[in-house]
Amino acid sequence: MRNLVRQHFRFFLFATLAGLAFRLIFIIRFPAITADSLVYGDIAKNWLLHGIYGITGIGDVTPTSIRLPGYPAFLAVVFKIFGMEHYGTALVMQMFVDIGTCFLIADLTRRIVSERAARIAFLLAALCPFLANYAGAALTETWEIFFTVLALDLAVAGVLKLRLWLWVGCGAAVAGAILLRPDGGLLLAAIGLWLGVLLVKASRARAPAPHLPVSYLIKAGVIVAVVALAPLIPWTLRNLHTLHEFQPLAPRYANEESDFVPMGFNRWVKTWLADYASVEEVYWAEPGNHIDADNLPARAFDSEEQHDQTLQLIDDYNRSQRIDRALDARFATLAAERIHHSPLRYYLWLPVARIADMWLRPRTEILPCNTRWWEFDEERPWLILGIVMGIVNLLYIVTAKVGWFRGRFATGIGLLIIFVLLRSAFLGTMENPEPRYTLECYPVVILLAAACFTARKTVPLSP
């Protein structure tokens, strides 16, 4: 990659400056300090001030495991150096991390496609509004994408160059992704599946395969797994010692062990929820906020009787704006009835719809745009912004699809496709289809889109 930058120094210089300027626009104009940001920040402050990895309660600090330590550690470093709650500084640092991600995407594209495609990929990444938008958000996305691309790049390099130290770096990158969010473990699973496929191919070869020895693939898999999972040992031991709970990651619903999780309500939501608007209007409203039954789509009811039953449950919730065990049991009964009535809808069609919504909707969830973008009834500037973001997202995805069909790829493309398919399938099982969860796959989209602009005759580079 260094040689490529030297050969096209002016291109990379101006593209980098454009990428920095683009991210500054989002940081200055649309900085996103969300409720999740404040949770991360609170943990970071308590870690620094009190030596407790916990959240602020009434008069004290309570140890917690609701968030993995990766992002709080980053904020703690920022707060220690620049002062408490300097979220703006964290966003500026993320801007440079995101530019680093652009270089990693270019390097990955160079290995799998070609040098020309690498330059195109760098430009597409530098000017990608979705990566730039989240660089201006005090959330895990920027760092998660960085470690994801780093792990993928090192894994591909490890297969091409047959150097075990590359797998140590790959494992460390996977560990970084896992310590930021539990779903970072999908990266380890994708790499493991890919190595498994390569291992089967190598073992079935009629003659020994000098490029991919079976012993090398086994060693690579063991190294990645050990290095990636090792940092979870002290975290798990801390949770056992301090919280008296076995928690190697973080709770699925970001809840304390003593908190009641309304699983019946969650299961009922999954029997009809297919779009992000319903996440904000219904799923996130519980607990503590009014749920407007008019926001429920028609697919939330299978009959007139069920319609009346659902409205009664919503009314009962709205009286106290919380769900106790009795009310949750009623939601669970309704959910079981709906699943029995249409199991394919619950296990197949709605997960597919949630996946499609995460991939295709305008990525404006942290911008001042209407979540119900299809109603086109907001102020003109935000309406235009939402339309533009939606069109740009479709252009990236359509171009990537064309690139997939017309491009020529070296070893490593299988890993990227496995990762995208595995992550998408996992996201389809979640109640909250947030578009940001597919951003970790966007580097693959950019790589494939870059391949679209590369002539079919282009031959991928050697390692």
TORMAR-80630 format. One record per residue: z negated, y, x of N, C-alpha, C in turn. Coordinates in steps of 0.05 Angstrom, whole numbers, padded with zeros to 5 digits, always signed. Layout:
N
ZYXZYXZYX
...
END
This chain:
463
+00000-00024+00017+00000+00000+00000+00000+00025+00017
-00013+00024+00041-00014+00047+00059+00015+00054+00068
+00031+00034+00074+00058+00039+00082+00074+00052+00060
+00070+00043+00035+00084+00054+00013+00077+00083+00009
+00051+00090+00012+00043+00118+00009+00054+00135+00031
+00055+00124+00055+00067+00140+00077+00096+00145+00073
+00111+00125+00063+00139+00128+00059+00146+00148+00037
+00128+00150+00017+00133+00167-00006+00109+00186-00010
+00102+00199+00012+00077+00215+00012+00078+00237-00008
+00100+00252-00010+00102+00274-00028+00100+00265-00057
+00113+00243-00063+00111+00232-00090+00082+00226-00098
+00068+00211-00081+00041+00204-00087+00022+00229-00087
+00028+00248-00070+00011+00272-00070+00014+00288-00096
+00038+00293-00105+00042+00308-00129+00034+00293-00154
+00038+00266-00154+00029+00250-00176-00001+00249-00178
-00014+00248-00155-00044+00248-00154-00054+00275-00164
-00043+00297-00155-00051+00323-00165-00047+00326-00195
-00024+00316-00205-00019+00317-00233-00040+00300-00249
-00047+00277-00238-00067+00260-00250-00094+00273-00251
-00102+00286-00229-00128+00300-00228-00128+00323-00248
-00107+00338-00249-00106+00361-00267-00107+00351-00296
-00093+00329-00302-00093+00318-00329-00121+00309-00337
-00136+00297-00319-00163+00288-00325-00182+00311-00328
-00178+00332-00312-00194+00356-00315-00192+00369-00342
-00168+00367-00354-00165+00378-00381-00183+00364-00400
-00184+00338-00399-00202+00323-00417-00231+00328-00410
-00238+00330-00385-00266+00335-00377-00275+00363-00387
-00258+00382-00384-00266+00410-00392-00263+00414-00422
-00242+00404-00434-00236+00409-00462-00250+00389-00481
-00251+00364-00473-00261+00343-00490-00282+00325-00476
-00303+00337-00464-00323+00319-00452-00338+00303-00473
-00341+00278-00468-00354+00260-00489-00381+00250-00479
-00402+00263-00489-00429+00253-00483-00439+00241-00510
-00436+00216-00513-00441+00202-00538-00470+00192-00540
-00476+00180-00563-00503+00168-00566-00508+00147-00545
-00487+00131-00539-00489+00111-00518-00494+00123-00491
-00481+00146-00486-00485+00160-00461-00514+00168-00457
-00526+00177-00478-00554+00186-00477-00573+00162-00472
-00566+00139-00483-00582+00115-00478-00581+00108-00448
-00556+00108-00437-00553+00102-00409-00569+00123-00392
-00566+00148-00400-00580+00170-00386-00610+00168-00387
-00620+00160-00410-00649+00157-00414-00660+00135-00396
-00645+00113-00395-00654+00091-00377-00653+00100-00348
-00632+00115-00340-00630+00124-00312-00653+00143-00305
-00660+00161-00323-00682+00180-00318-00709+00165-00316
-00714+00146-00334-00739+00132-00332-00741+00114-00307
-00719+00104-00299-00717+00089-00274-00725+00106-00250
-00715+00131-00250-00721+00149-00228-00749+00160-00229
-00757+00169-00253-00782+00184-00255-00807+00166-00257
-00803+00143-00269-00826+00125-00274-00824+00098-00261
-00801+00092-00249-00797+00066-00237-00796+00044-00257
-00789+00051-00282-00787+00032-00304-00758+00032-00315
-00746+00008-00316-00720+00006-00328-00725+00004-00358
-00726+00026-00372-00733+00026-00400-00724+00051-00415
-00730+00051-00441-00723+00073-00458-00748+00088-00467
-00745+00114-00472-00767+00130-00480-00776+00125-00508
-00802+00118-00512-00813+00114-00538-00830+00137-00546
-00849+00133-00564-00867+00153-00573-00891+00154-00553
-00889+00172-00534-00910+00176-00515-00910+00157-00491
-00890+00139-00490-00889+00121-00467-00861+00112-00462
-00857+00095-00441-00831+00084-00434-00833+00054-00438
-00814+00043-00453-00814+00015-00459-00792+00001-00443
-00799-00020-00427-00779-00035-00412-00759-00047-00432
-00734-00049-00423-00713-00058-00441-00692-00074-00426
-00677-00089-00441-00654-00104-00430-00629-00099-00447
-00629-00078-00463-00607-00073-00482-00582-00064-00468
-00584-00055-00443-00561-00047-00428-00563-00059-00400
-00541-00069-00390-00540-00079-00362-00543-00056-00343
-00552-00061-00318-00560-00039-00301-00538-00024-00286
-00512-00033-00289-00491-00020-00274-00488+00009-00279
-00483+00017-00304-00478+00046-00309-00504+00063-00307
-00527+00053-00316-00551+00069-00310-00556+00073-00280
-00548+00054-00263-00551+00057-00235-00533+00080-00225
-00509+00081-00235-00490+00102-00227-00501+00129-00236
-00511+00131-00260-00522+00157-00270-00548+00164-00254
-00563+00144-00247-00588+00149-00231-00581+00162-00204
-00560+00152-00191-00551+00163-00166-00542+00192-00170
-00527+00197-00191-00518+00224-00197-00541+00243-00202
-00560+00234-00219-00583+00250-00226-00601+00255-00202
-00603+00236-00185-00620+00239-00161-00609+00260-00142
-00583+00260-00139-00570+00279-00120-00566+00306-00132
-00556+00307-00157-00548+00333-00169-00567+00344-00190
-00587+00329-00197-00606+00338-00218-00603+00322-00243
-00626+00322-00258-00627+00306-00283-00606+00316-00303
-00594+00296-00317-00575+00301-00339-00551+00317-00330
-00542+00314-00306-00517+00326-00297-00494+00308-00304
-00489+00305-00330-00468+00288-00339-00441+00298-00330
-00438+00324-00328-00412+00336-00320-00404+00326-00292
-00424+00325-00274-00418+00315-00247-00409+00286-00248
-00422+00270-00265-00414+00242-00268-00385+00240-00277
-00377+00258-00295-00349+00257-00305-00330+00264-00283
-00337+00284-00266-00319+00292-00244-00317+00268-00225
-00339+00255-00219-00337+00231-00201-00320+00209-00214
-00322+00206-00240-00306+00186-00253-00276+00193-00251
-00270+00218-00251-00242+00227-00248-00230+00216-00222
-00245+00217-00200-00235+00207-00175-00234+00176-00175
-00254+00164-00188-00254+00135-00191-00228+00126-00206
-00222+00141-00227-00198+00134-00243-00172+00137-00227
-00171+00157-00210-00148+00160-00192-00147+00136-00173
-00170+00127-00164-00170+00103-00147-00159+00079-00163
-00165+00078-00189-00154+00056-00205-00124+00058-00206
-00113+00082-00207-00084+00085-00207-00071+00073-00182
-00084+00077-00159-00074+00066-00134-00076+00035-00135
-00098+00025-00146-00101-00004-00148-00080-00016-00167
-00074-00003-00189-00052-00012-00207-00026-00013-00192
-00021+00008-00176+00004+00009-00161+00005-00014-00140
-00018-00020-00128-00018-00041-00108-00014-00068-00121
-00026-00072-00144-00022-00097-00159+00007-00100-00168
+00019-00078-00177+00047-00079-00185+00065-00084-00161
+00058-00073-00138+00073-00078-00113+00074-00108-00106
+00051-00121-00110+00050-00149-00103+00066-00166-00123
+00065-00159-00149+00075-00177-00169+00104-00169-00177
+00111-00144-00174+00138-00135-00183+00154-00125-00158
+00150-00100-00151+00165-00089-00128+00154-00062-00120
+00163-00051-00098+00154-00025-00089+00163-00003-00108
+00187-00005-00118+00197+00016-00137+00180+00015-00162
+00174-00009-00172+00157-00011-00195+00129+00000-00190
+00119-00004-00165+00093+00006-00158+00091+00036-00161
+00112+00050-00152+00112+00080-00155+00113+00088-00184
+00128+00074-00200+00130+00080-00229+00103+00074-00242
+00090+00052-00234+00064+00045-00245+00043+00066-00239
+00044+00076-00214+00025+00097-00206+00029+00121-00224
+00053+00129-00229+00058+00153-00245+00049+00148-00274
+00056+00124-00285+00048+00118-00312+00017+00117-00315
+00003+00108-00294-00026+00107-00295-00038+00135-00292
-00027+00151-00273-00037+00177-00269-00035+00195-00293
-00013+00191-00309-00008+00208-00332-00015+00193-00358
-00029+00171-00357-00037+00157-00381-00060+00172-00395
-00056+00182-00419-00076+00198-00432-00101+00182-00440
-00098+00156-00442-00121+00140-00451-00141+00135-00428
-00130+00130-00404-00147+00128-00381-00160+00155-00375
-00144+00176-00376-00154+00203-00371-00175+00211-00391
-00172+00204-00416-00191+00211-00437-00218+00199-00431
-00219+00174-00423-00245+00161-00418-00257+00168-00391
-00241+00179-00373-00253+00190-00349-00271+00214-00356
-00265+00226-00378-00282+00248-00388-00304+00240-00407
-00310+00214-00407-00332+00204-00425-00353+00191-00408
-00378+00197-00414-00400+00185-00399-00406+00157-00411
-00386+00139-00406-00388+00112-00416-00378+00093-00393
-00379+00068-00398-00373+00048-00377-00344+00044-00371
-00326+00054-00389-00298+00046-00388-00285+00051-00361
-00288+00075-00349-00274+00082-00325-00282+00063-00302
-00307+00058-00299-00316+00040-00278-00308+00011-00284
-00310+00003-00310-00302-00024-00317-00273-00030-00311
-00256-00011-00318-00227-00014-00312-00222-00015-00282
-00236+00001-00267-00234+00001-00238-00240-00026-00226
-00263-00037-00233-00271-00063-00223-00253-00086-00233
-00243-00083-00257-00225-00103-00268-00199-00104-00251
-00187-00081-00246-00162-00081-00231-00167-00089-00202
-00189-00081-00191-00196-00089-00163-00198-00119-00161
-00212-00132-00181-00215-00161-00180-00188-00175-00183
-00171-00165-00202-00145-00177-00206-00127-00174-00181
-00128-00151-00168-00112-00146-00145-00121-00164-00122
-00147-00166-00118-00157-00183-00096-00152-00213-00101
-00152-00221-00127-00147-00249-00134-00118-00256-00127
-00099-00238-00135-00071-00242-00129-00067-00242-00098
-00079-00223-00084-00077-00222-00055-00088-00248-00043
-00110-00258-00054-00122-00282-00043-00104-00306-00045
-00088-00308-00066-00069-00331-00069-00045-00327-00051
-00037-00302-00048-00013-00297-00032-00019-00299-00002
-00042-00290+00007-00049-00288+00035-00066-00311+00046
-00078-00326+00028-00095-00349+00035-00117-00340+00054
-00132-00319+00046-00155-00309+00062-00180-00311+00044
-00199-00326+00052-00223-00330+00035-00240-00305+00032
-00239-00287+00052-00255-00263+00050-00245-00246+00026
-00220-00249+00019-00210-00234-00005-00224-00243-00030
-00231-00269-00031-00245-00279-00055-00274-00270-00056
-00286-00264-00033-00312-00252-00033-00311-00224-00046
-00291-00209-00038-00287-00182-00050-00281-00185-00080
-00265-00205-00087-00258-00209-00115-00283-00215-00131
-00300-00233-00121-00325-00239-00134-00343-00215-00137
-00344-00198-00116-00361-00174-00118-00350-00155-00139
-00324-00153-00142-00312-00136-00162-00318-00146-00190
-00317-00173-00193-00324-00185-00219-00353-00180-00225
-00370-00182-00205-00399-00176-00209-00403-00147-00218
-00388-00128-00206-00389-00101-00215-00382-00098-00244
-00361-00112-00253-00352-00111-00281-00374-00122-00299
-00386-00145-00291-00406-00157-00308-00431-00140-00310
-00439-00127-00288-00463-00111-00288-00459-00085-00305
-00435-00079-00312-00430-00056-00329-00431-00064-00358
-00417-00086-00365-00417-00095-00393-00415-00126-00393
-00428-00139-00413-00428-00168-00414-00400-00180-00415
-00382-00166-00429-00355-00177-00432-00339-00177-00406
-00351-00166-00384-00339-00168-00358-00337-00197-00349
-00353-00215-00362-00352-00243-00355-00325-00255-00363
-00310-00243-00381-00283-00253-00388-00265-00252-00364
-00269-00233-00346-00253-00231-00322-00257-00255-00304
-00282-00264-00302-00288-00288-00286-00276-00312-00299
-00277-00314-00326-00265-00336-00340-00235-00337-00336
-00222-00314-00336-00192-00313-00333-00185-00322-00305
-00199-00312-00285-00193-00320-00257-00198-00350-00254
-00220-00360-00266-00225-00389-00264-00203-00406-00277
-00194-00397-00301-00172-00412-00314-00146-00411-00298
-00140-00388-00286-00116-00386-00270-00118-00404-00245
-00140-00404-00232-00143-00421-00208-00142-00450-00217
-00152-00456-00241-00150-00483-00251-00121-00492-00255
-00105-00474-00266-00077-00480-00270-00063-00484-00244
-00068-00467-00224-00056-00470-00198-00066-00496-00184
-00091-00503-00189-00102-00528-00177-00087-00552-00189
-00083-00552-00215-00069-00575-00228-00040-00577-00217
-00027-00554-00215+00000-00554-00204+00001-00564-00175
-00018-00555-00159-00018-00563-00131-00024-00593-00128
-00042-00603-00145-00050-00631-00143-00028-00650-00153
-00011-00640-00171+00011-00656-00183+00036-00655-00166
+00037-00637-00146+00061-00635-00130+00066-00662-00115
+00091-00670-00114+00098-00696-00102+00092-00695-00072
+00098-00672-00060+00092-00669-00031+00070-00648-00029
+00055-00649-00007+00034-00629-00003+00045-00601-00005
+00031-00583-00019+00040-00556-00022+00027-00539+00000
+00041-00532+00021+00029-00517+00043+00018-00490+00036
+00031-00477+00016+00023-00450+00009-00004-00450-00006
-00008-00469-00023-00033-00470-00039-00047-00497-00037
-00061-00501-00015-00076-00526-00012-00098-00528-00033
-00102-00552-00043-00122-00558-00063-00149-00549-00054
-00156-00555-00029-00182-00548-00018-00187-00518-00018
-00165-00503-00012-00168-00474-00012-00174-00463-00040
-00160-00474-00060-00164-00464-00088-00193-00471-00097
-00203-00494-00089-00230-00502-00097-00250-00483-00084
-00247-00478-00058-00264-00459-00044-00263-00431-00056
-00239-00422-00063-00236-00396-00075-00251-00394-00102
-00249-00414-00118-00263-00414-00144-00293-00413-00140
-00303-00430-00121-00332-00430-00117-00342-00403-00106
-00328-00392-00088-00336-00366-00076-00337-00344-00098
-00316-00343-00114-00316-00322-00136-00339-00326-00155
-00343-00350-00163-00365-00356-00183-00392-00349-00171
-00397-00357-00146-00424-00352-00134-00428-00323-00130
-00409-00309-00118-00412-00280-00113-00414-00264-00138
-00398-00272-00159-00398-00257-00184-00425-00260-00199
-00436-00283-00198-00460-00289-00214-00486-00284-00200
-00485-00282-00173-00510-00278-00157-00526-00254-00166
-00513-00230-00171-00529-00207-00178-00543-00209-00205
-00535-00229-00221-00549-00233-00247-00576-00247-00243
-00580-00260-00220-00605-00274-00216-00629-00255-00216
-00629-00233-00200-00652-00215-00201-00655-00202-00228
-00633-00197-00242-00634-00185-00269-00647-00204-00288
-00640-00230-00287-00651-00250-00304-00681-00254-00298
-00688-00255-00273-00716-00258-00265-00733-00234-00274
-00721-00210-00272-00735-00187-00281-00741-00188-00311
-00721-00197-00326-00725-00199-00355-00746-00221-00362
-00746-00242-00347-00766-00263-00351-00794-00253-00345
-00796-00238-00323-00823-00229-00314-00833-00206-00331
-00816-00187-00337-00824-00162-00351-00824-00165-00381
-00803-00178-00391-00799-00179-00420-00805-00207-00432
-00810-00226-00414-00816-00254-00422-00794-00265-00440
-00769-00259-00432-00746-00270-00447-00725-00278-00427
-00710-00299-00434-00688-00308-00417-00663-00292-00426
-00656-00273-00410-00633-00256-00417-00617-00250-00392
-00596-00267-00386-00581-00263-00362-00561-00240-00364
-00555-00231-00388-00536-00209-00392-00549-00186-00407
-00540-00182-00432-00553-00162-00450-00550-00173-00478
-00567-00167-00496-00565-00177-00524-00538-00170-00536
-00528-00189-00551-00502-00185-00565-00501-00160-00581
-00523-00154-00595-00523-00130-00613-00540-00108-00601
-00544-00108-00575-00559-00086-00561-00586-00081-00575
-00600-00102-00582-00625-00100-00596-00648-00110-00578
-00672-00099-00583-00695-00110-00570-00702-00137-00583
-00717-00153-00568-00722-00180-00578-00738-00180-00604
-00754-00160-00608-00770-00159-00633-00755-00146-00656
-00731-00135-00651-00716-00122-00673-00703-00143-00691
-00702-00137-00717-00689-00154-00736-00659-00147-00736
-00642-00167-00732-00613-00163-00733-00603-00174-00759
-00591-00158-00776-00581-00167-00802-00556-00184-00800
-00558-00209-00792-00535-00225-00787-00519-00231-00813
-00533-00231-00836-00519-00235-00861-00500-00211-00867
-00510-00187-00863-00494-00163-00866-00471-00163-00847
-00476-00170-00821-00455-00171-00801-00433-00191-00809
-00442-00214-00819-00422-00235-00827-00406-00225-00851
-00419-00212-00869-00404-00201-00893-00384-00181-00884
-00391-00164-00865-00372-00144-00855-00347-00157-00843
-00351-00179-00829-00329-00193-00817-00311-00207-00837
-00319-00209-00862-00302-00221-00883-00281-00202-00893
-00283-00176-00885-00262-00157-00895-00255-00136-00875
-00271-00130-00855-00266-00108-00836-00242-00114-00818
-00223-00096-00817-00199-00100-00800-00191-00075-00785
-00205-00052-00789-00196-00028-00776-00221-00012-00767
-00216+00005-00747-00238+00020-00735-00251+00040-00754
-00236+00051-00773-00247+00070-00792-00271+00057-00807
-00269+00032-00814-00291+00019-00828-00315+00014-00810
-00310+00012-00784-00332+00010-00765-00350+00035-00767
-00337+00058-00766-00352+00083-00768-00365+00087-00795
-00350+00081-00816-00359+00088-00843-00379+00068-00855
-00378+00043-00846-00396+00022-00858-00413+00009-00837
-00400-00003-00817-00415-00020-00798-00436-00004-00783
-00428+00019-00772-00446+00036-00757-00466+00052-00775
-00460+00053-00801-00478+00068-00819-00505+00054-00822
-00505+00028-00819-00530+00013-00821-00542+00009-00793
-00568+00016-00790-00586+00028-00810-00587+00058-00808
-00599+00070-00829-00606+00098-00828-00586+00117-00840
-00563+00108-00849-00543+00126-00860-00533+00115-00887
-00524+00133-00904-00513+00126-00930-00486+00112-00926
-00481+00091-00941-00455+00077-00942-00441+00084-00968
-00418+00095-00966-00402+00102-00989-00385+00079-00997
-00390+00067-01020-00376+00043-01029-00346+00049-01033
-00339+00074-01037-00311+00081-01041-00295+00077-01015
-00308+00075-00993-00294+00070-00967-00287+00041-00963
-00298+00023-00980-00291-00005-00977-00262-00010-00986
-00247-00025-00970-00219-00031-00978-00218-00052-01000
-00195-00055-01013-00192-00074-01034-00197-00102-01025
-00192-00108-01000-00196-00136-00990-00225-00143-00988
-00244-00124-00993-00272-00130-00992-00282-00145-01017
-00264-00148-01037-00271-00161-01063-00250-00182-01070
-00260-00205-01079-00242-00226-01088-00240-00228-01118
-00258-00214-01132-00258-00215-01161-00273-00191-01172
-00271-00186-01198-00286-00164-01210-00316-00169-01209
-00323-00194-01212-00352-00201-01210-00362-00196-01181
-00346-00203-01162-00354-00198-01134-00355-00168-01128
-00337-00153-01140-00337-00124-01137-00363-00112-01146
-00372-00121-01170-00397-00110-01181-00421-00119-01164
-00420-00144-01154-00442-00154-01137-00444-00138-01111
-00420-00132-01099-00420-00117-01074-00431-00089-01078
-00422-00076-01099-00432-00049-01105-00462-00048-01109
-00473-00069-01121-00502-00071-01125-00516-00074-01099
-00505-00090-01081-00517-00093-01054-00517-00066-01039
-00494-00052-01040-00492-00026-01027-00512-00007-01039
-00515-00006-01065-00535+00011-01078-00563+00004-01069
-00569-00021-01068-00596-00030-01059-00601-00021-01030
-00581-00023-01013-00584-00014-00986-00589+00016-00985
-00573+00031-01000-00574+00061-00999-00602+00072-01008
-00616+00057-01023-00643+00067-01032-00662+00070-01009
-00661+00052-00989-00679+00054-00966-00664+00059-00940
-00637+00055-00942-00620+00057-00918-00629+00039-00895
-00638+00016-00902-00645-00005-00883-00642-00032-00897
-00638-00053-00881-00635-00079-00892-00658-00097-00883
-00673-00107-00903-00695-00125-00897-00684-00154-00899
-00701-00173-00895-00692-00201-00894-00682-00210-00921
-00694-00201-00942-00686-00209-00969-00658-00199-00975
-00653-00173-00970-00627-00161-00975-00606-00174-00957
-00614-00180-00932-00595-00192-00913-00587-00220-00923
-00606-00234-00935-00600-00261-00945-00579-00259-00968
-00581-00238-00984-00561-00235-01005-00534-00228-00994
-00533-00212-00973-00507-00207-00959-00496-00233-00948
-00513-00250-00937-00505-00275-00925-00493-00293-00946
-00505-00294-00970-00495-00310-00992-00468-00301-01000
-00464-00275-01002-00438-00264-01010-00417-00270-00988
-00425-00268-00963-00407-00274-00941-00398-00303-00942
-00417-00321-00947-00410-00350-00948-00391-00356-00971
-00395-00342-00994-00377-00345-01017-00349-00337-01010
-00347-00314-00996-00320-00304-00989-00306-00321-00968
-00322-00331-00949-00310-00349-00929-00301-00375-00941
-00316-00385-00960-00309-00410-00974-00283-00405-00990
-00281-00382-01002-00258-00376-01019-00232-00373-01002
-00235-00362-00978-00211-00358-00961-00218-00361-00931
-00221-00386-00922-00229-00391-00894-00207-00380-00874
-00182-00383-00881-00161-00373-00863-00163-00343-00859
-00169-00329-00880-00173-00300-00878-00195-00293-00858
-00217-00308-00859-00240-00302-00842-00235-00311-00813
-00223-00334-00809-00221-00345-00782-00195-00339-00768
-00175-00330-00783-00149-00325-00771-00137-00297-00777
-00133-00291-00803-00118-00266-00809-00133-00241-00802
-00159-00240-00808-00175-00216-00802-00179-00213-00772
-00185-00234-00756-00186-00230-00727-00159-00220-00716
-00137-00230-00726-00111-00221-00716-00107-00191-00724
-00116-00184-00748-00114-00156-00756-00131-00138-00739
-00155-00147-00732-00173-00131-00715-00161-00127-00688
-00149-00148-00677-00136-00146-00651-00113-00126-00652
-00096-00128-00673-00074-00110-00676-00083-00081-00678
-00105-00077-00693-00115-00050-00697-00125-00038-00670
-00138-00054-00654-00148-00045-00628-00125-00038-00609
-00103-00052-00612-00080-00048-00594-00062-00025-00603
-00059-00022-00630-00037-00005-00640-00046+00022-00651
-00071+00025-00658-00079+00050-00671-00079+00073-00650
-00076+00098-00659-00079+00121-00640-00106+00120-00627
-00107+00123-00601-00132+00121-00586-00146+00148-00585
-00156+00156-00609-00168+00183-00611-00197+00181-00619
-00210+00158-00615-00237+00154-00625-00258+00173-00613
-00253+00184-00589-00272+00203-00577-00260+00231-00576
-00239+00235-00592-00227+00262-00595-00233+00272-00623
-00230+00298-00627-00237+00309-00654-00215+00305-00674
-00205+00280-00676-00184+00273-00695-00196+00256-00718
-00183+00257-00740-00191+00241-00763-00188+00212-00758
-00209+00196-00762-00208+00168-00758-00188+00155-00777
-00186+00166-00801-00166+00156-00821-00140+00170-00815
-00127+00164-00793-00104+00178-00784-00080+00176-00804
-00079+00155-00819-00057+00150-00837-00057+00168-00861
-00079+00183-00866-00080+00201-00889-00068+00229-00883
-00065+00236-00857-00052+00260-00849-00062+00285-00864
-00088+00288-00866-00100+00310-00881-00119+00327-00865
-00116+00327-00838-00134+00343-00821-00120+00368-00812
-00134+00384-00796-00122+00409-00786-00098+00403-00768
-00079+00421-00768-00053+00415-00755-00056+00408-00726
-00072+00422-00709-00074+00415-00681-00083+00386-00677
-00103+00377-00692-00114+00350-00689-00095+00330-00701
-00080+00338-00722-00060+00320-00733-00038+00314-00713
-00029+00336-00700-00008+00333-00680-00017+00316-00657
-00042+00321-00648-00053+00306-00625-00055+00277-00632
-00064+00270-00656-00066+00242-00665-00039+00229-00665
-00019+00243-00676+00008+00232-00677+00019+00227-00649
+00016+00246-00632+00025+00244-00604+00012+00220-00590
-00014+00218-00593-00029+00196-00580-00019+00169-00591
-00014+00168-00617-00004+00143-00629+00023+00135-00618
+00041+00155-00616+00068+00150-00607+00067+00142-00577
+00051+00155-00561+00049+00149-00533+00039+00120-00529
+00019+00112-00545+00009+00085-00543+00030+00065-00550
+00045+00070-00571+00067+00052-00579+00088+00050-00557
+00095+00073-00545+00115+00073-00523+00106+00056-00500
+00081+00059-00492+00071+00042-00470+00073+00012-00477
+00065+00005-00501+00064-00023-00509+00092-00034-00512
+00110-00019-00525+00138-00029-00529+00152-00031-00502
+00148-00011-00485+00160-00012-00458+00150-00036-00442
+00124-00041-00445+00113-00065-00431+00125-00091-00441
+00129-00092-00467+00141-00116-00479+00169-00120-00468
+00185-00099-00467+00212-00100-00456+00210-00108-00426
+00191-00097-00412+00188-00103-00383+00181-00133-00379
+00166-00144-00398+00158-00172-00396+00183-00190-00398
+00203-00182-00415+00226-00198-00419+00248-00194-00397
+00249-00170-00387+00271-00165-00368+00262-00165-00338
+00236-00165-00333+00227-00163-00306+00226-00189-00292
+00225-00188-00265+00221-00211-00248+00194-00208-00234
+00178-00229-00235+00150-00227-00226+00144-00249-00206
+00127-00241-00186+00118-00260-00166+00092-00273-00176
+00081-00290-00159+00056-00304-00166+00034-00283-00173
+00020-00288-00195-00001-00270-00204+00003-00260-00232
+00028-00261-00242+00032-00251-00269+00017-00269-00290
+00015-00295-00283+00001-00313-00300-00028-00305-00304
-00041-00296-00283-00069-00287-00284-00071-00263-00304
-00053-00245-00302-00054-00221-00319-00050-00228-00348
-00032-00246-00354-00027-00254-00382-00051-00270-00393
-00062-00287-00376-00086-00302-00385-00109-00283-00391
-00112-00263-00374-00134-00243-00379-00130-00228-00405
-00105-00219-00410-00100-00203-00434-00104-00221-00459
-00094-00245-00459-00096-00263-00482-00125-00271-00487
-00140-00277-00465-00168-00285-00468-00185-00262-00479
-00180-00238-00468-00196-00215-00477-00189-00208-00506
-00164-00208-00513-00156-00202-00540-00168-00222-00560
-00167-00247-00553-00178-00268-00571-00208-00263-00575
-00222-00257-00553-00251-00252-00555-00256-00228-00573
-00241-00206-00569-00246-00182-00585-00241-00187-00615
-00223-00205-00621-00218-00211-00649-00242-00223-00664
-00261-00234-00649-00285-00245-00661-00307-00225-00667
-00303-00200-00657-00324-00180-00660-00322-00165-00686
-00345-00155-00696-00346-00140-00721-00335-00112-00718
-00336-00101-00694-00329-00073-00689-00304-00071-00672
-00280-00071-00684-00256-00069-00668-00251-00040-00657
-00264-00034-00635-00261-00008-00623-00237-00008-00603
-00219+00011-00605-00195+00011-00588-00202+00011-00558
-00225+00023-00551-00232+00025-00523-00236-00002-00510
-00241-00023-00526-00246-00049-00514-00220-00062-00503
-00197-00052-00510-00172-00062-00499-00163-00046-00475
-00177-00025-00467-00169-00009-00445-00169-00025-00418
-00187-00045-00416-00187-00061-00392-00160-00076-00388
-00146-00079-00410-00120-00093-00409-00097-00073-00403
-00103-00047-00404-00081-00027-00402-00068-00027-00374
-00082-00033-00352-00068-00036-00327-00045-00057-00328
-00050-00078-00343-00028-00098-00346-00005-00087-00361
-00011-00071-00382+00009-00058-00398+00026-00039-00380
+00012-00025-00363+00026-00006-00344+00043-00021-00325
+00033-00043-00314+00049-00059-00295+00075-00069-00309
+00072-00080-00333+00095-00090-00347+00115-00068-00354
+00103-00045-00362+00121-00022-00369+00136-00013-00344
+00123-00013-00321+00137-00006-00296+00160-00025-00290
+00155-00051-00296+00176-00071-00292+00200-00066-00309
+00196-00053-00332+00218-00046-00350+00238-00027-00336
+00228-00010-00319+00245+00010-00306+00256+00000-00279
+00251-00025-00273+00260-00037-00248+00284-00055-00254
+00306-00051-00239+00330-00067-00243+00323-00097-00242
+00337-00112-00258+00332-00141-00259+00336-00155-00232
+00353-00144-00216+00359-00156-00190+00338-00151-00169
+00318-00133-00176+00297-00127-00156+00281-00152-00151
+00276-00158-00126+00260-00181-00118+00232-00172-00110
+00211-00185-00121+00184-00177-00114+00179-00180-00084
+00161-00163-00074+00154-00163-00045+00139-00188-00038
+00140-00194-00013+00122-00214-00002+00094-00202+00000
+00073-00218+00004+00046-00207+00005+00043-00186+00026
END
